[in-house]
Amino acid sequence: MLSPDRTIEDRDAEDWDAPLRDRVHPPEPVAGTLISVAASAAAADTLRRFCLSQADLMPTVRRLELDWPCCVAMMQRFAKYVTSVPVYHPRDPRSRSDSPMPVLFLCLQKGLSAYDAAATESDDRRLLAFIEGLCQEAARLPSGIALFTPDNDCWMAGNGAALHGWLATCDVRGVTVHRSQRRGASYRRVLSAIGRYVVLGRERAILERVRRADAMP
């Protein structure tokens, strides 16, 4: 919690990681963006919904899990981080759809499509393609977004905390989505935070090795 003498801008200027509480009021919410109760569903249930709604991608999911069993845990962690909240970047044309798709579904689609596109590459490079597709889409969609409770507690994807855990502490029926220019909502910070949360140590080392190899002349 911020002290009475500190504002959100003070906290962001110093890049704090403390929980955020606005001393005044959050900005006006993005039109029509109230968080649904389904957003707080367990990660396994959310992924099950994805599998049921995206049957055409299931062969890719099974191939990914066979090649890299660790991706099961990665997708579960990812589902906890972004949940099934249908929060889109304001510039995304899909934001204006009558039935917006959850960010989680769009990110998994992107990651799995990248994995398919890398079918002729080595196992390590296919893993890199999946993770980069997943995380880059996840950073693009929630960047510029902040979630507020009625008493002005705030969550931004770049702060490193999973949205599922944050929603569990508040009444999701009152959470609204707002545009934000704060550091915790920036694309680069969101990408870094999601990568750290989703990708575990062993796999991170594998990905770094592939990136170093690609960077060599």
C-alpha positions in Angstrom: 0.0 0.0 0.0 1.2 3.5 -0.8 1.7 5.8 2.2 -0.6 8.9 2.3 2.4 11.0 1.1 3.1 8.9 -2.0 1.3 8.8 -5.3 1.3 6.1 -8.0 3.6 8.3 -10.1 6.1 8.3 -7.2 6.0 4.5 -7.1 6.5 4.1 -10.8 9.3 6.6 -10.9 11.2 4.4 -8.4 10.1 1.2 -10.0 8.7 -0.3 -6.8 7.2 -3.7 -6.7 4.9 -3.1 -3.8 1.2 -3.5 -4.2 -0.4 -0.5 -5.8 -3.2 1.6 -4.3 -4.2 4.9 -5.9 -4.6 7.8 -3.5 -7.1 9.6 -5.7 -9.2 7.8 -8.4 -8.2 5.5 -11.3 -8.8 6.8 -14.8 -12.0 6.2 -16.6 -12.5 2.5 -17.5 -12.3 1.3 -21.0 -15.9 1.0 -22.3 -17.7 -2.2 -21.5 -14.8 -3.9 -19.7 -16.0 -5.4 -16.4 -14.2 -8.6 -15.4 -16.4 -11.7 -15.3 -16.5 -14.3 -12.6 -15.1 -16.8 -15.1 -11.8 -14.9 -15.0 -11.0 -16.4 -11.6 -11.4 -20.0 -12.8 -8.7 -22.5 -12.0 -5.9 -22.7 -14.6 -6.8 -26.3 -15.4 -10.5 -25.4 -16.1 -9.4 -22.5 -18.3 -7.1 -24.7 -20.3 -9.9 -27.3 -20.6 -12.1 -24.6 -22.1 -9.4 -23.7 -24.6 -9.0 -27.3 -25.7 -12.8 -27.8 -26.1 -13.1 -24.6 -28.2 -10.0 -25.0 -30.3 -10.2 -28.6 -31.5 -8.2 -27.9 -34.6 -5.2 -27.0 -32.5 -5.3 -30.2 -30.4 -2.9 -32.2 -32.7 -0.3 -29.3 -32.2 -0.9 -29.3 -28.4 -0.3 -33.1 -28.3 2.8 -32.8 -30.4 4.1 -30.0 -28.2 3.5 -31.9 -25.0 5.1 -35.0 -26.4 8.2 -33.1 -27.5 8.4 -31.0 -24.4 6.4 -32.4 -21.4 7.5 -29.3 -19.4 5.1 -27.2 -21.6 2.2 -28.6 -19.6 3.4 -26.8 -16.5 4.3 -23.7 -18.6 0.8 -23.4 -20.0 -0.7 -23.9 -16.5 1.5 -21.1 -15.2 0.6 -19.0 -18.1 -3.1 -19.6 -17.5 -2.7 -18.4 -13.9 -0.8 -15.3 -15.1 -3.3 -14.0 -17.6 -6.5 -16.0 -16.7 -9.5 -16.0 -19.0 -10.0 -12.2 -18.8 -11.1 -10.9 -22.2 -8.8 -7.8 -22.0 -7.6 -6.5 -25.3 -5.2 -3.8 -26.2 -7.3 -0.8 -27.2 -5.7 -0.7 -30.7 -6.5 -4.4 -31.3 -9.4 -4.7 -33.8 -10.6 -7.9 -32.1 -11.3 -5.7 -29.0 -14.4 -4.5 -30.7 -15.8 -8.0 -31.3 -19.3 -8.7 -29.8 -17.9 -11.9 -28.3 -14.3 -11.1 -27.4 -12.0 -14.1 -27.0 -9.9 -14.4 -23.8 -6.4 -13.2 -24.0 -5.2 -16.6 -22.9 -6.8 -18.2 -26.0 -5.3 -15.7 -28.4 -1.9 -16.1 -26.9 -2.0 -19.9 -27.0 -3.2 -19.7 -30.6 -0.2 -17.5 -31.5 2.3 -19.8 -29.7 1.0 -23.0 -31.2 0.9 -21.5 -34.7 4.5 -20.5 -34.2 5.3 -24.0 -33.1 3.7 -25.4 -36.2 5.5 -22.9 -38.5 8.8 -24.2 -37.0 8.0 -27.8 -37.7 11.2 -28.4 -39.7 13.4 -26.9 -37.0 15.2 -28.7 -34.2 13.3 -29.4 -30.9 15.0 -26.5 -29.1 14.1 -24.0 -31.9 10.5 -25.2 -31.9 10.3 -24.6 -28.2 11.8 -21.1 -28.7 9.2 -20.4 -31.4 6.3 -21.5 -29.1 7.5 -19.5 -26.1 8.3 -16.3 -28.1 4.9 -16.5 -29.9 3.1 -17.0 -26.6 4.9 -14.4 -24.5 5.1 -11.7 -27.2 1.4 -11.9 -27.8 0.7 -11.9 -24.1 2.8 -8.7 -23.8 1.2 -7.0 -26.7 -2.4 -7.6 -25.5 -2.3 -6.6 -21.8 0.2 -3.8 -22.3 -1.3 -0.4 -21.7 -3.9 -1.9 -19.4 -4.5 -1.7 -15.7 -7.2 -3.4 -13.6 -8.7 -1.7 -10.7 -11.0 -2.8 -7.8 -13.7 -0.4 -6.5 -11.3 0.5 -3.7 -8.5 1.2 -6.2 -6.2 -1.7 -5.7 -4.5 -2.2 -9.1 -3.0 -5.0 -11.1 -0.8 -4.6 -14.2 0.8 -7.4 -16.1 4.3 -6.0 -15.8 4.4 -6.2 -12.0 5.2 -9.9 -12.0 2.2 -11.1 -10.0 -0.2 -13.7 -11.5 -3.7 -12.2 -12.2 -5.4 -15.4 -10.8 -3.9 -14.8 -7.4 -4.8 -11.1 -7.4 -8.4 -11.8 -8.4 -8.7 -14.3 -5.6 -8.3 -11.5 -3.1 -11.0 -9.2 -4.5 -14.6 -9.2 -5.7 -14.2 -9.8 -9.4 -17.6 -8.4 -10.1 -16.3 -4.9 -9.4 -13.0 -5.0 -11.2 -12.7 -2.7 -14.2 -10.1 -2.3 -17.0 -8.4 1.0 -17.6 -5.9 2.3 -20.1 -2.6 3.1 -18.4 0.7 4.7 -19.4 2.5 3.5 -16.2 5.7 1.5 -16.4 4.0 -1.7 -15.1 1.8 -1.6 -18.2 4.6 -1.2 -20.7 5.2 -3.8 -23.4 8.8 -4.4 -22.5 8.1 -4.8 -18.8 5.1 -7.1 -19.4 7.2 -9.3 -21.7 9.9 -9.6 -19.2 7.5 -10.3 -16.3 5.6 -13.0 -18.1 8.7 -14.7 -19.4 10.2 -14.9 -15.8 6.9 -16.3 -14.4 6.1 -18.8 -17.2 9.5 -20.2 -18.2 11.3 -22.3 -15.6 15.1 -22.3 -15.1 16.1 -25.4 -17.2 14.0 -24.3 -20.2 15.2 -20.7 -19.8 18.8 -22.0 -20.1 17.9 -23.9 -23.3 16.3 -20.9 -24.9 19.3 -18.7 -24.0 21.6 -21.2 -25.6 19.6 -21.1 -28.8 19.5 -17.3 -28.9 23.3 -17.2 -28.3 23.8 -19.6 -31.2 21.6 -17.5 -33.5 23.6 -14.4 -32.5 27.0 -15.9 -33.4 28.4 -14.7 -36.8 
